[in-house]
């Protein structure tokens, strides 16, 4: 029987505000067994970019990353947010280690080709170094993955945190029994984004496409769900989208 692995992806205000971050870290520390945390931090990156006079452009939930923006997101994601999480978990007795894709060559990506949109220095994941992650996990380390990857030619690339989580889950599904949990400030995927009680409890591919066509599901939820369905197809056992206060995933939206 394969060992269970829980992969939690968090973002939004959860990792950017002190009270929600501390509660997240306490909840994550209580998850039993093998686990990995993937985080974003886009709102904070946008805020700091604005303070520096750098315009942020986001299309379909994905950030256009020019050279100045790449510097900002690297500082925020791989630096401030990642190390606050690592320090917080160490304070709770969790032996966390913060990583970008460049560290231990954990994740290699390639610069996204220009089609209808030039995303700039955005990376599409091509390889996950499962040996490195398994080595850390087997030796009691808890990887905390930031959404910065590299192309193995000396360049860093900004990569969507949902993609980081999905690709990591898919790669590790060959070794572990993986549950992937996308955790954010809403209760799940909502029919009405203004009504937190309109949670779609179960969602398959056909329903997703229907809701997307109607505009009920849009924006940053699109890459999250795209990654969820790709993960299931690649062997991830279950994918859950839920609220930050329910890391074990009993509630929220179950993707199948």
C-alpha positions in Angstrom: 0.0 0.0 0.0 1.3 3.4 -0.9 2.1 5.9 1.8 -0.3 8.8 2.1 0.9 12.3 1.2 -1.1 15.5 1.8 -0.2 18.4 -0.5 -1.7 21.7 0.6 -1.7 24.8 -1.7 -2.5 28.1 0.0 -2.6 31.7 -1.3 -4.4 35.0 -1.1 -4.8 36.8 2.2 -4.2 33.6 4.1 -0.4 33.8 3.8 -0.3 37.6 3.7 -2.1 38.6 6.9 -0.7 37.7 10.3 -3.8 36.2 12.0 -4.8 34.0 9.1 -1.2 32.9 8.5 -0.7 31.9 12.1 -3.9 29.9 12.1 -2.9 28.2 8.8 0.5 27.2 10.3 -1.1 25.8 13.4 -3.6 23.8 11.3 -0.9 22.6 8.9 1.3 21.5 11.8 -1.5 19.2 13.0 -1.8 17.3 9.7 -0.5 13.8 10.3 1.9 12.0 8.1 3.9 13.1 5.0 3.0 16.6 3.8 4.1 19.4 1.5 2.9 23.1 1.5 2.9 25.2 -1.7 2.1 28.9 -1.3 1.4 32.0 -3.4 1.5 35.6 -2.3 0.2 37.4 -5.4 -1.6 40.2 -3.5 1.4 41.1 -1.5 3.5 41.1 -4.7 1.0 43.4 -6.3 1.1 45.7 -3.3 4.8 45.9 -3.2 5.1 46.4 -6.9 2.7 49.3 -6.7 4.8 50.9 -3.9 7.8 50.6 -6.2 5.9 52.1 -9.1 5.7 48.9 -11.1 2.4 48.2 -12.9 0.9 44.7 -12.3 -1.0 43.1 -15.3 -3.0 39.9 -14.8 -4.8 38.0 -17.5 -7.1 35.1 -16.7 -5.6 34.8 -13.2 -2.0 34.8 -14.5 0.5 37.5 -14.0 2.3 39.1 -16.9 6.0 39.1 -15.7 8.4 41.6 -17.1 12.0 41.8 -15.7 11.0 44.3 -13.0 8.0 42.2 -11.9 10.2 39.1 -11.8 12.5 40.8 -9.3 9.5 41.7 -7.2 7.8 38.3 -7.2 11.1 36.6 -6.4 11.7 38.8 -3.4 8.1 38.4 -2.2 7.5 34.7 -3.0 10.9 33.1 -2.4 11.9 35.6 0.3 9.4 37.3 2.6 6.4 34.9 2.3 8.4 31.7 2.1 10.7 32.5 5.0 7.8 33.7 7.2 6.1 30.4 6.7 9.2 28.4 7.3 10.0 30.4 10.5 6.5 30.0 11.7 6.5 26.3 11.2 9.8 25.8 12.9 8.3 27.7 15.8 5.6 25.0 15.9 8.1 22.1 15.8 7.7 21.4 12.1 11.1 20.9 10.4 10.2 22.9 7.3 12.6 23.8 4.5 11.8 26.6 2.0 12.5 26.0 -1.6 12.2 27.5 -5.1 12.4 25.3 -8.1 16.1 26.1 -8.4 16.9 24.7 -5.0 18.0 21.0 -5.4 16.8 21.4 -9.0 13.3 20.6 -7.5 11.4 22.0 -10.5 12.6 22.9 -14.0 10.5 25.0 -16.3 10.7 26.7 -19.7 9.8 30.2 -20.6 6.2 30.3 -21.9 6.2 30.8 -25.7 4.5 33.9 -27.0 1.1 33.1 -28.7 -1.8 35.6 -28.4 -0.3 36.9 -25.1 3.3 37.5 -24.1 3.5 36.5 -20.5 7.1 37.5 -20.2 9.2 35.6 -17.7 6.6 33.0 -16.8 7.6 29.4 -16.6 5.7 26.3 -17.8 6.8 23.3 -15.7 8.7 20.5 -17.6 10.2 18.4 -14.9 9.7 17.8 -11.2 12.7 16.2 -9.3 10.8 13.6 -7.3 14.1 12.1 -6.0 15.0 15.3 -4.3 11.5 15.7 -2.7 11.4 12.1 -1.6 14.9 12.5 -0.1 13.7 15.4 2.0 10.4 13.7 3.0 12.1 10.5 4.0 14.5 12.4 6.2 11.8 14.2 8.1 11.9 17.6 6.2 8.7 19.3 5.2 9.1 21.1 1.8 7.6 24.6 1.6 7.5 25.4 -2.2 7.4 28.9 -3.5 6.1 29.6 -7.0 9.5 30.5 -8.5 11.1 27.9 -10.9 14.2 27.9 -13.1 15.2 26.8 -16.6 18.5 25.1 -15.5 20.4 27.7 -17.6 20.7 30.3 -14.8 17.3 32.0 -15.2 14.5 32.2 -12.7 10.8 32.1 -13.9 7.5 33.0 -12.3 5.2 30.1 -12.2 1.6 29.9 -11.1 1.4 28.4 -7.6 -1.6 26.3 -8.5 0.5 24.8 -11.3 3.4 24.2 -8.9 1.0 22.3 -6.6 -0.6 20.4 -9.5 2.7 19.3 -11.1 4.2 18.3 -7.8 1.1 16.2 -7.0 1.1 14.5 -10.3 4.8 13.6 -10.1 4.5 12.3 -6.6 1.3 10.3 -7.4 3.6 7.7 -8.8 5.1 7.2 -5.4 2.5 8.3 -2.8 -1.2 8.1 -2.4 -1.7 11.9 -2.9 -4.5 14.1 -1.7 -4.2 17.6 -3.2 -6.0 20.4 -1.3 -6.3 23.9 -2.8 -7.0 26.1 0.3 -8.1 29.7 0.2 -10.4 32.2 1.9 -13.7 31.0 0.2 -15.6 27.9 1.3 -15.0 26.2 -2.1 -15.9 26.8 -5.7 -18.9 29.1 -5.7 -21.8 29.4 -8.1 -22.0 33.0 -7.0 -18.7 34.5 -5.9 -20.5 37.0 -3.6 -22.4 34.2 -1.8 -20.2 32.1 0.4 -23.0 29.6 0.8 -23.3 28.8 -2.9 -20.6 26.1 -2.8 -20.6 23.6 -5.6 -20.0 20.4 -3.5 -19.1 18.1 -6.4 -17.6 19.1 -9.7 -16.7 17.0 -12.7 -15.2 18.1 -16.0 -18.5 18.4 -17.9 -20.1 20.6 -15.1 -16.9 22.7 -15.0 -17.0 23.4 -18.7 -20.7 24.3 -18.5 -20.2 26.7 -15.6 -17.2 28.2 -17.3 -19.2 28.8 -20.5 -21.9 30.6 -18.5 -19.3 32.8 -16.7 -20.2 31.3 -13.3 -16.6 30.2 -12.8 -13.9 32.7 -14.0 -10.7 34.5 -13.1 -8.2 32.9 -10.8 -10.4 29.8 -10.2 -9.8 28.7 -13.9 -6.1 27.7 -13.5 -6.9 26.2 -10.2 -9.5 23.9 -11.7 -7.6 23.2 -14.8 -4.7 22.0 -12.6 -7.1 19.9 -10.5 -8.5 18.0 -13.4 -5.0 17.4 -14.9 -3.9 16.1 -11.5 -6.7 13.6 -11.3 -6.0 12.4 -14.8 -2.4 11.8 -13.8 -3.2 9.6 -10.8 -3.8 12.0 -7.9 -6.3 10.2 -5.7 -8.5 13.2 -4.8 -8.6 17.0 -5.2 -10.4 19.3 -2.8 -10.9 23.0 -2.9 -11.8 24.3 0.5 -11.6 27.1 3.1 -8.4 27.9 5.1 -10.1 26.7 8.3 -10.7 23.2 6.9 -7.3 21.9 5.8 -8.4 18.3 6.1 -10.9 18.9 3.4 -14.1 17.4 4.8 -16.1 20.3 3.3 -15.6 22.5 0.2 -15.7 21.3 -3.4 -14.6 17.8 -4.2 -13.3 17.4 -7.8 -13.8 14.1 -9.5 
